[in-house]
């Protein structure tokens, strides 16, 4: 016989977690890339954004 599940109710009022620097960068760059190259696929645009992230001053790994 299955146990009764004790699911916790989700708190819908809690604030969302802050975006990481990478996610903020991607959120800004993807629309720029799509504007520059309207016929680019999402996969290719994401790849281009990732290449830009590698050399971006916003990348914490580039600040050392």
PDB file with SEQRES, HELIX, SHEET and CRYST1 records, atoms N, CA, C and O in Angstrom:
SEQRES   1 A   64  UNK UNK UNK UNK UNK UNK UNK UNK UNK UNK UNK UNK UNK          
SEQRES   2 A   64  UNK UNK UNK UNK UNK UNK UNK UNK UNK UNK UNK UNK UNK          
SEQRES   3 A   64  UNK UNK UNK UNK UNK UNK UNK UNK UNK UNK UNK UNK UNK          
SEQRES   4 A   64  UNK UNK UNK UNK UNK UNK UNK UNK UNK UNK UNK UNK UNK          
SEQRES   5 A   64  UNK UNK UNK UNK UNK UNK UNK UNK UNK UNK UNK UNK              
HELIX    1 AA1 UNK A   21  UNK A   36  1                                  16    
HELIX    2 AA2 UNK A   42  UNK A   55  1                                  14    
HELIX    3 AA3 UNK A   60  UNK A   62  5                                   3    
CRYST1    1.000    1.000    1.000  90.00  90.00  90.00 P 1           1          
ATOM      1  N   UNK A   1       0.827  -1.169   0.000  1.00  0.00           N  
ATOM      2  CA  UNK A   1       0.000   0.000   0.000  1.00  0.00           C  
ATOM      3  C   UNK A   1       0.887   1.254   0.000  1.00  0.00           C  
ATOM      4  O   UNK A   1       1.805   1.340   0.815  1.00  0.00           O  
ATOM      5  N   UNK A   2       0.638   2.232  -0.894  1.00  0.00           N  
ATOM      6  CA  UNK A   2       1.476   3.427  -0.941  1.00  0.00           C  
ATOM      7  C   UNK A   2       1.277   4.306   0.293  1.00  0.00           C  
ATOM      8  O   UNK A   2       0.191   4.398   0.864  1.00  0.00           O  
ATOM      9  N   UNK A   3       2.369   4.939   0.669  1.00  0.00           N  
ATOM     10  CA  UNK A   3       2.309   5.853   1.811  1.00  0.00           C  
ATOM     11  C   UNK A   3       1.595   7.135   1.399  1.00  0.00           C  
ATOM     12  O   UNK A   3       1.571   7.508   0.226  1.00  0.00           O  
ATOM     13  N   UNK A   4       1.031   7.777   2.366  1.00  0.00           N  
ATOM     14  CA  UNK A   4       0.397   9.070   2.118  1.00  0.00           C  
ATOM     15  C   UNK A   4       1.521  10.084   1.955  1.00  0.00           C  
ATOM     16  O   UNK A   4       2.402  10.192   2.808  1.00  0.00           O  
ATOM     17  N   UNK A   5       1.483  10.814   0.870  1.00  0.00           N  
ATOM     18  CA  UNK A   5       2.560  11.769   0.637  1.00  0.00           C  
ATOM     19  C   UNK A   5       2.375  12.998   1.523  1.00  0.00           C  
ATOM     20  O   UNK A   5       1.273  13.525   1.675  1.00  0.00           O  
ATOM     21  N   UNK A   6       3.464  13.422   2.084  1.00  0.00           N  
ATOM     22  CA  UNK A   6       3.461  14.620   2.921  1.00  0.00           C  
ATOM     23  C   UNK A   6       4.122  15.749   2.133  1.00  0.00           C  
ATOM     24  O   UNK A   6       5.192  16.230   2.504  1.00  0.00           O  
ATOM     25  N   UNK A   7       3.486  16.161   1.057  1.00  0.00           N  
ATOM     26  CA  UNK A   7       4.053  17.218   0.229  1.00  0.00           C  
ATOM     27  C   UNK A   7       3.989  18.542   0.972  1.00  0.00           C  
ATOM     28  O   UNK A   7       2.986  18.889   1.597  1.00  0.00           O  
ATOM     29  N   UNK A   8       5.085  19.260   0.882  1.00  0.00           N  
ATOM     30  CA  UNK A   8       5.117  20.593   1.472  1.00  0.00           C  
ATOM     31  C   UNK A   8       4.437  21.545   0.504  1.00  0.00           C  
ATOM     32  O   UNK A   8       4.607  21.440  -0.711  1.00  0.00           O  
ATOM     33  N   UNK A   9       3.685  22.450   1.039  1.00  0.00           N  
ATOM     34  CA  UNK A   9       3.051  23.426   0.164  1.00  0.00           C  
ATOM     35  C   UNK A   9       4.103  24.451  -0.246  1.00  0.00           C  
ATOM     36  O   UNK A   9       4.903  24.894   0.577  1.00  0.00           O  
ATOM     37  N   UNK A  10       4.095  24.824  -1.518  1.00  0.00           N  
ATOM     38  CA  UNK A  10       5.069  25.779  -2.021  1.00  0.00           C  
ATOM     39  C   UNK A  10       4.691  27.182  -1.576  1.00  0.00           C  
ATOM     40  O   UNK A  10       3.519  27.559  -1.565  1.00  0.00           O  
ATOM     41  N   UNK A  11       5.694  27.929  -1.216  1.00  0.00           N  
ATOM     42  CA  UNK A  11       5.486  29.313  -0.825  1.00  0.00           C  
ATOM     43  C   UNK A  11       5.536  30.161  -2.091  1.00  0.00           C  
ATOM     44  O   UNK A  11       6.617  30.430  -2.616  1.00  0.00           O  
ATOM     45  N   UNK A  12       4.396  30.576  -2.573  1.00  0.00           N  
ATOM     46  CA  UNK A  12       4.342  31.343  -3.820  1.00  0.00           C  
ATOM     47  C   UNK A  12       4.695  32.806  -3.601  1.00  0.00           C  
ATOM     48  O   UNK A  12       4.864  33.550  -4.567  1.00  0.00           O  
ATOM     49  N   UNK A  13       4.809  33.227  -2.358  1.00  0.00           N  
ATOM     50  CA  UNK A  13       5.102  34.623  -2.059  1.00  0.00           C  
ATOM     51  C   UNK A  13       6.597  34.901  -1.869  1.00  0.00           C  
ATOM     52  O   UNK A  13       6.999  36.059  -1.758  1.00  0.00           O  
ATOM     53  N   UNK A  14       7.410  33.862  -1.830  1.00  0.00           N  
ATOM     54  CA  UNK A  14       8.830  34.098  -1.585  1.00  0.00           C  
ATOM     55  C   UNK A  14       9.483  34.732  -2.814  1.00  0.00           C  
ATOM     56  O   UNK A  14       9.078  34.454  -3.942  1.00  0.00           O  
ATOM     57  N   UNK A  15      10.479  35.574  -2.603  1.00  0.00           N  
ATOM     58  CA  UNK A  15      11.125  36.257  -3.733  1.00  0.00           C  
ATOM     59  C   UNK A  15      11.956  35.288  -4.562  1.00  0.00           C  
ATOM     60  O   UNK A  15      12.476  34.296  -4.051  1.00  0.00           O  
ATOM     61  N   UNK A  16      12.070  35.595  -5.854  1.00  0.00           N  
ATOM     62  CA  UNK A  16      12.872  34.755  -6.739  1.00  0.00           C  
ATOM     63  C   UNK A  16      14.349  34.967  -6.443  1.00  0.00           C  
ATOM     64  O   UNK A  16      14.768  36.028  -5.979  1.00  0.00           O  
ATOM     65  N   UNK A  17      15.115  33.937  -6.724  1.00  0.00           N  
ATOM     66  CA  UNK A  17      16.556  34.008  -6.540  1.00  0.00           C  
ATOM     67  C   UNK A  17      17.156  34.937  -7.594  1.00  0.00           C  
ATOM     68  O   UNK A  17      16.672  34.987  -8.725  1.00  0.00           O  
ATOM     69  N   UNK A  18      18.196  35.665  -7.231  1.00  0.00           N  
ATOM     70  CA  UNK A  18      18.857  36.581  -8.156  1.00  0.00           C  
ATOM     71  C   UNK A  18      19.536  35.798  -9.277  1.00  0.00           C  
ATOM     72  O   UNK A  18      20.029  34.690  -9.065  1.00  0.00           O  
ATOM     73  N   UNK A  19      19.554  36.386 -10.469  1.00  0.00           N  
ATOM     74  CA  UNK A  19      20.214  35.750 -11.604  1.00  0.00           C  
ATOM     75  C   UNK A  19      21.727  35.791 -11.422  1.00  0.00           C  
ATOM     76  O   UNK A  19      22.272  36.744 -10.865  1.00  0.00           O  
ATOM     77  N   UNK A  20      22.388  34.761 -11.894  1.00  0.00           N  
ATOM     78  CA  UNK A  20      23.849  34.725 -11.856  1.00  0.00           C  
ATOM     79  C   UNK A  20      24.381  35.686 -12.923  1.00  0.00           C  
ATOM     80  O   UNK A  20      23.651  36.046 -13.846  1.00  0.00           O  
ATOM     81  N   UNK A  21      25.639  36.102 -12.805  1.00  0.00           N  
ATOM     82  CA  UNK A  21      26.204  36.982 -13.838  1.00  0.00           C  
ATOM     83  C   UNK A  21      26.095  36.368 -15.241  1.00  0.00           C  
ATOM     84  O   UNK A  21      25.857  37.083 -16.215  1.00  0.00           O  
ATOM     85  N   UNK A  22      26.267  35.052 -15.341  1.00  0.00           N  
ATOM     86  CA  UNK A  22      26.157  34.372 -16.640  1.00  0.00           C  
ATOM     87  C   UNK A  22      24.739  34.506 -17.198  1.00  0.00           C  
ATOM     88  O   UNK A  22      24.557  34.832 -18.371  1.00  0.00           O  
ATOM     89  N   UNK A  23      23.745  34.254 -16.360  1.00  0.00           N  
ATOM     90  CA  UNK A  23      22.357  34.335 -16.820  1.00  0.00           C  
ATOM     91  C   UNK A  23      21.970  35.762 -17.187  1.00  0.00           C  
ATOM     92  O   UNK A  23      21.226  35.974 -18.144  1.00  0.00           O  
ATOM     93  N   UNK A  24      22.467  36.744 -16.433  1.00  0.00           N  
ATOM     94  CA  UNK A  24      22.201  38.142 -16.767  1.00  0.00           C  
ATOM     95  C   UNK A  24      22.810  38.481 -18.125  1.00  0.00           C  
ATOM     96  O   UNK A  24      22.177  39.137 -18.952  1.00  0.00           O  
ATOM     97  N   UNK A  25      24.041  38.031 -18.347  1.00  0.00           N  
ATOM     98  CA  UNK A  25      24.731  38.284 -19.607  1.00  0.00           C  
ATOM     99  C   UNK A  25      23.970  37.665 -20.773  1.00  0.00           C  
ATOM    100  O   UNK A  25      23.755  38.314 -21.797  1.00  0.00           O  
ATOM    101  N   UNK A  26      23.564  36.407 -20.614  1.00  0.00           N  
ATOM    102  CA  UNK A  26      22.837  35.717 -21.678  1.00  0.00           C  
ATOM    103  C   UNK A  26      21.506  36.406 -21.971  1.00  0.00           C  
ATOM    104  O   UNK A  26      21.105  36.525 -23.129  1.00  0.00           O  
ATOM    105  N   UNK A  27      20.835  36.850 -20.937  1.00  0.00           N  
ATOM    106  CA  UNK A  27      19.546  37.522 -21.105  1.00  0.00           C  
ATOM    107  C   UNK A  27      19.710  38.811 -21.917  1.00  0.00           C  
ATOM    108  O   UNK A  27      18.818  39.187 -22.677  1.00  0.00           O  
ATOM    109  N   UNK A  28      20.853  39.485 -21.753  1.00  0.00           N  
ATOM    110  CA  UNK A  28      21.122  40.715 -22.498  1.00  0.00           C  
ATOM    111  C   UNK A  28      21.638  40.434 -23.906  1.00  0.00           C  
ATOM    112  O   UNK A  28      21.253  41.115 -24.856  1.00  0.00           O  
ATOM    113  N   UNK A  29      22.496  39.446 -24.042  1.00  0.00           N  
ATOM    114  CA  UNK A  29      23.174  39.193 -25.313  1.00  0.00           C  
ATOM    115  C   UNK A  29      22.312  38.506 -26.365  1.00  0.00           C  
ATOM    116  O   UNK A  29      22.412  38.834 -27.548  1.00  0.00           O  
ATOM    117  N   UNK A  30      21.477  37.569 -25.964  1.00  0.00           N  
ATOM    118  CA  UNK A  30      20.679  36.834 -26.956  1.00  0.00           C  
ATOM    119  C   UNK A  30      19.816  37.764 -27.817  1.00  0.00           C  
ATOM    120  O   UNK A  30      19.795  37.593 -29.036  1.00  0.00           O  
ATOM    121  N   UNK A  31      19.106  38.734 -27.242  1.00  0.00           N  
ATOM    122  CA  UNK A  31      18.339  39.648 -28.108  1.00  0.00           C  
ATOM    123  C   UNK A  31      19.232  40.476 -29.040  1.00  0.00           C  
ATOM    124  O   UNK A  31      18.849  40.759 -30.174  1.00  0.00           O  
ATOM    125  N   UNK A  32      20.433  40.868 -28.558  1.00  0.00           N  
ATOM    126  CA  UNK A  32      21.361  41.629 -29.405  1.00  0.00           C  
ATOM    127  C   UNK A  32      21.797  40.797 -30.608  1.00  0.00           C  
ATOM    128  O   UNK A  32      21.822  41.286 -31.737  1.00  0.00           O  
ATOM    129  N   UNK A  33      22.137  39.542 -30.354  1.00  0.00           N  
ATOM    130  CA  UNK A  33      22.596  38.653 -31.426  1.00  0.00           C  
ATOM    131  C   UNK A  33      21.474  38.411 -32.425  1.00  0.00           C  
ATOM    132  O   UNK A  33      21.699  38.433 -33.635  1.00  0.00           O  
ATOM    133  N   UNK A  34      20.265  38.181 -31.921  1.00  0.00           N  
ATOM    134  CA  UNK A  34      19.125  37.936 -32.818  1.00  0.00           C  
ATOM    135  C   UNK A  34      18.801  39.183 -33.634  1.00  0.00           C  
ATOM    136  O   UNK A  34      18.332  39.068 -34.766  1.00  0.00           O  
ATOM    137  N   UNK A  35      19.043  40.381 -33.079  1.00  0.00           N  
ATOM    138  CA  UNK A  35      18.814  41.620 -33.827  1.00  0.00           C  
ATOM    139  C   UNK A  35      19.871  41.793 -34.921  1.00  0.00           C  
ATOM    140  O   UNK A  35      19.569  42.251 -36.022  1.00  0.00           O  
ATOM    141  N   UNK A  36      21.112  41.419 -34.602  1.00  0.00           N  
ATOM    142  CA  UNK A  36      22.201  41.519 -35.575  1.00  0.00           C  
ATOM    143  C   UNK A  36      22.041  40.505 -36.702  1.00  0.00           C  
ATOM    144  O   UNK A  36      22.331  40.802 -37.861  1.00  0.00           O  
ATOM    145  N   UNK A  37      21.575  39.300 -36.352  1.00  0.00           N  
ATOM    146  CA  UNK A  37      21.447  38.209 -37.316  1.00  0.00           C  
ATOM    147  C   UNK A  37      20.054  37.598 -37.176  1.00  0.00           C  
ATOM    148  O   UNK A  37      19.897  36.585 -36.494  1.00  0.00           O  
ATOM    149  N   UNK A  38      19.047  38.190 -37.806  1.00  0.00           N  
ATOM    150  CA  UNK A  38      17.664  37.735 -37.613  1.00  0.00           C  
ATOM    151  C   UNK A  38      17.397  36.286 -38.032  1.00  0.00           C  
ATOM    152  O   UNK A  38      16.478  35.663 -37.499  1.00  0.00           O  
ATOM    153  N   UNK A  39      18.156  35.747 -38.949  1.00  0.00           N  
ATOM    154  CA  UNK A  39      17.891  34.389 -39.438  1.00  0.00           C  
ATOM    155  C   UNK A  39      18.668  33.311 -38.689  1.00  0.00           C  
ATOM    156  O   UNK A  39      18.625  32.141 -39.069  1.00  0.00           O  
ATOM    157  N   UNK A  40      19.373  33.691 -37.637  1.00  0.00           N  
ATOM    158  CA  UNK A  40      20.180  32.729 -36.888  1.00  0.00           C  
ATOM    159  C   UNK A  40      19.276  31.829 -36.038  1.00  0.00           C  
ATOM    160  O   UNK A  40      18.252  32.272 -35.519  1.00  0.00           O  
ATOM    161  N   UNK A  41      19.670  30.566 -35.905  1.00  0.00           N  
ATOM    162  CA  UNK A  41      18.898  29.648 -35.059  1.00  0.00           C  
ATOM    163  C   UNK A  41      19.201  29.959 -33.594  1.00  0.00           C  
ATOM    164  O   UNK A  41      20.212  30.586 -33.274  1.00  0.00           O  
ATOM    165  N   UNK A  42      18.314  29.513 -32.716  1.00  0.00           N  
ATOM    166  CA  UNK A  42      18.521  29.763 -31.287  1.00  0.00           C  
ATOM    167  C   UNK A  42      19.804  29.073 -30.810  1.00  0.00           C  
ATOM    168  O   UNK A  42      20.559  29.628 -30.012  1.00  0.00           O  
ATOM    169  N   UNK A  43      20.031  27.883 -31.300  1.00  0.00           N  
ATOM    170  CA  UNK A  43      21.229  27.130 -30.910  1.00  0.00           C  
ATOM    171  C   UNK A  43      22.492  27.888 -31.304  1.00  0.00           C  
ATOM    172  O   UNK A  43      23.425  27.998 -30.508  1.00  0.00           O  
ATOM    173  N   UNK A  44      22.524  28.407 -32.519  1.00  0.00           N  
ATOM    174  CA  UNK A  44      23.689  29.148 -32.997  1.00  0.00           C  
ATOM    175  C   UNK A  44      23.851  30.466 -32.238  1.00  0.00           C  
ATOM    176  O   UNK A  44      24.972  30.882 -31.941  1.00  0.00           O  
ATOM    177  N   UNK A  45      22.735  31.118 -31.926  1.00  0.00           N  
ATOM    178  CA  UNK A  45      22.788  32.371 -31.173  1.00  0.00           C  
ATOM    179  C   UNK A  45      23.324  32.122 -29.767  1.00  0.00           C  
ATOM    180  O   UNK A  45      24.110  32.911 -29.245  1.00  0.00           O  
ATOM    181  N   UNK A  46      22.898  31.033 -29.166  1.00  0.00           N  
ATOM    182  CA  UNK A  46      23.356  30.692 -27.823  1.00  0.00           C  
ATOM    183  C   UNK A  46      24.850  30.386 -27.836  1.00  0.00           C  
ATOM    184  O   UNK A  46      25.580  30.756 -26.917  1.00  0.00           O  
ATOM    185  N   UNK A  47      25.292  29.709 -28.885  1.00  0.00           N  
ATOM    186  CA  UNK A  47      26.708  29.381 -29.037  1.00  0.00           C  
ATOM    187  C   UNK A  47      27.536  30.663 -29.177  1.00  0.00           C  
ATOM    188  O   UNK A  47      28.605  30.787 -28.579  1.00  0.00           O  
ATOM    189  N   UNK A  48      27.039  31.605 -29.963  1.00  0.00           N  
ATOM    190  CA  UNK A  48      27.708  32.891 -30.149  1.00  0.00           C  
ATOM    191  C   UNK A  48      27.775  33.658 -28.827  1.00  0.00           C  
ATOM    192  O   UNK A  48      28.808  34.241 -28.496  1.00  0.00           O  
ATOM    193  N   UNK A  49      26.682  33.657 -28.080  1.00  0.00           N  
ATOM    194  CA  UNK A  49      26.652  34.344 -26.787  1.00  0.00           C  
ATOM    195  C   UNK A  49      27.649  33.708 -25.817  1.00  0.00           C  
ATOM    196  O   UNK A  49      28.300  34.414 -25.047  1.00  0.00           O  
ATOM    197  N   UNK A  50      27.771  32.394 -25.849  1.00  0.00           N  
ATOM    198  CA  UNK A  50      28.720  31.697 -24.977  1.00  0.00           C  
ATOM    199  C   UNK A  50      30.156  32.080 -25.339  1.00  0.00           C  
ATOM    200  O   UNK A  50      31.000  32.227 -24.455  1.00  0.00           O  
ATOM    201  N   UNK A  51      30.436  32.240 -26.629  1.00  0.00           N  
ATOM    202  CA  UNK A  51      31.765  32.672 -27.064  1.00  0.00           C  
ATOM    203  C   UNK A  51      32.050  34.089 -26.563  1.00  0.00           C  
ATOM    204  O   UNK A  51      33.164  34.389 -26.132  1.00  0.00           O  
ATOM    205  N   UNK A  52      31.047  34.950 -26.620  1.00  0.00           N  
ATOM    206  CA  UNK A  52      31.208  36.321 -26.126  1.00  0.00           C  
ATOM    207  C   UNK A  52      31.419  36.326 -24.613  1.00  0.00           C  
ATOM    208  O   UNK A  52      32.170  37.152 -24.093  1.00  0.00           O  
ATOM    209  N   UNK A  53      30.761  35.411 -23.912  1.00  0.00           N  
ATOM    210  CA  UNK A  53      30.897  35.329 -22.460  1.00  0.00           C  
ATOM    211  C   UNK A  53      32.341  34.992 -22.065  1.00  0.00           C  
ATOM    212  O   UNK A  53      32.839  35.476 -21.048  1.00  0.00           O  
ATOM    213  N   UNK A  54      33.003  34.168 -22.867  1.00  0.00           N  
ATOM    214  CA  UNK A  54      34.377  33.765 -22.549  1.00  0.00           C  
ATOM    215  C   UNK A  54      35.313  34.962 -22.432  1.00  0.00           C  
ATOM    216  O   UNK A  54      36.230  34.951 -21.611  1.00  0.00           O  
ATOM    217  N   UNK A  55      35.095  35.990 -23.240  1.00  0.00           N  
ATOM    218  CA  UNK A  55      35.985  37.153 -23.253  1.00  0.00           C  
ATOM    219  C   UNK A  55      35.352  38.392 -22.625  1.00  0.00           C  
ATOM    220  O   UNK A  55      35.950  39.468 -22.635  1.00  0.00           O  
ATOM    221  N   UNK A  56      34.175  38.249 -22.092  1.00  0.00           N  
ATOM    222  CA  UNK A  56      33.445  39.384 -21.529  1.00  0.00           C  
ATOM    223  C   UNK A  56      34.058  39.873 -20.219  1.00  0.00           C  
ATOM    224  O   UNK A  56      34.499  39.063 -19.404  1.00  0.00           O  
ATOM    225  N   UNK A  57      34.090  41.190 -20.011  1.00  0.00           N  
ATOM    226  CA  UNK A  57      34.545  41.706 -18.714  1.00  0.00           C  
ATOM    227  C   UNK A  57      33.540  41.409 -17.593  1.00  0.00           C  
ATOM    228  O   UNK A  57      33.883  41.512 -16.415  1.00  0.00           O  
ATOM    229  N   UNK A  58      32.315  41.045 -17.947  1.00  0.00           N  
ATOM    230  CA  UNK A  58      31.308  40.680 -16.943  1.00  0.00           C  
ATOM    231  C   UNK A  58      31.573  39.301 -16.351  1.00  0.00           C  
ATOM    232  O   UNK A  58      31.040  38.964 -15.293  1.00  0.00           O  
ATOM    233  N   UNK A  59      32.390  38.507 -17.028  1.00  0.00           N  
ATOM    234  CA  UNK A  59      32.705  37.154 -16.571  1.00  0.00           C  
ATOM    235  C   UNK A  59      33.678  37.244 -15.394  1.00  0.00           C  
ATOM    236  O   UNK A  59      34.777  37.777 -15.548  1.00  0.00           O  
ATOM    237  N   UNK A  60      33.292  36.732 -14.223  1.00  0.00           N  
ATOM    238  CA  UNK A  60      34.183  36.809 -13.053  1.00  0.00           C  
ATOM    239  C   UNK A  60      35.536  36.130 -13.271  1.00  0.00           C  
ATOM    240  O   UNK A  60      36.517  36.514 -12.635  1.00  0.00           O  
ATOM    241  N   UNK A  61      35.612  35.144 -14.141  1.00  0.00           N  
ATOM    242  CA  UNK A  61      36.881  34.459 -14.399  1.00  0.00           C  
ATOM    243  C   UNK A  61      37.856  35.344 -15.176  1.00  0.00           C  
ATOM    244  O   UNK A  61      39.060  35.089 -15.176  1.00  0.00           O  
ATOM    245  N   UNK A  62      37.344  36.376 -15.833  1.00  0.00           N  
ATOM    246  CA  UNK A  62      38.209  37.273 -16.596  1.00  0.00           C  
ATOM    247  C   UNK A  62      38.703  38.447 -15.756  1.00  0.00           C  
ATOM    248  O   UNK A  62      39.494  39.257 -16.240  1.00  0.00           O  
ATOM    249  N   UNK A  63      38.256  38.552 -14.519  1.00  0.00           N  
ATOM    250  CA  UNK A  63      38.623  39.692 -13.680  1.00  0.00           C  
ATOM    251  C   UNK A  63      39.877  39.445 -12.850  1.00  0.00           C  
ATOM    252  O   UNK A  63      40.334  40.348 -12.149  1.00  0.00           O  
ATOM    253  N   UNK A  64      40.427  38.277 -12.914  1.00  0.00           N  
ATOM    254  CA  UNK A  64      41.589  37.944 -12.071  1.00  0.00           C  
ATOM    255  C   UNK A  64      42.866  38.519 -12.576  1.00  0.00           C  
ATOM    256  O   UNK A  64      43.917  38.319 -11.967  1.00  0.00           O  
TER     257      UNK A  64                                                      
END                                                                             
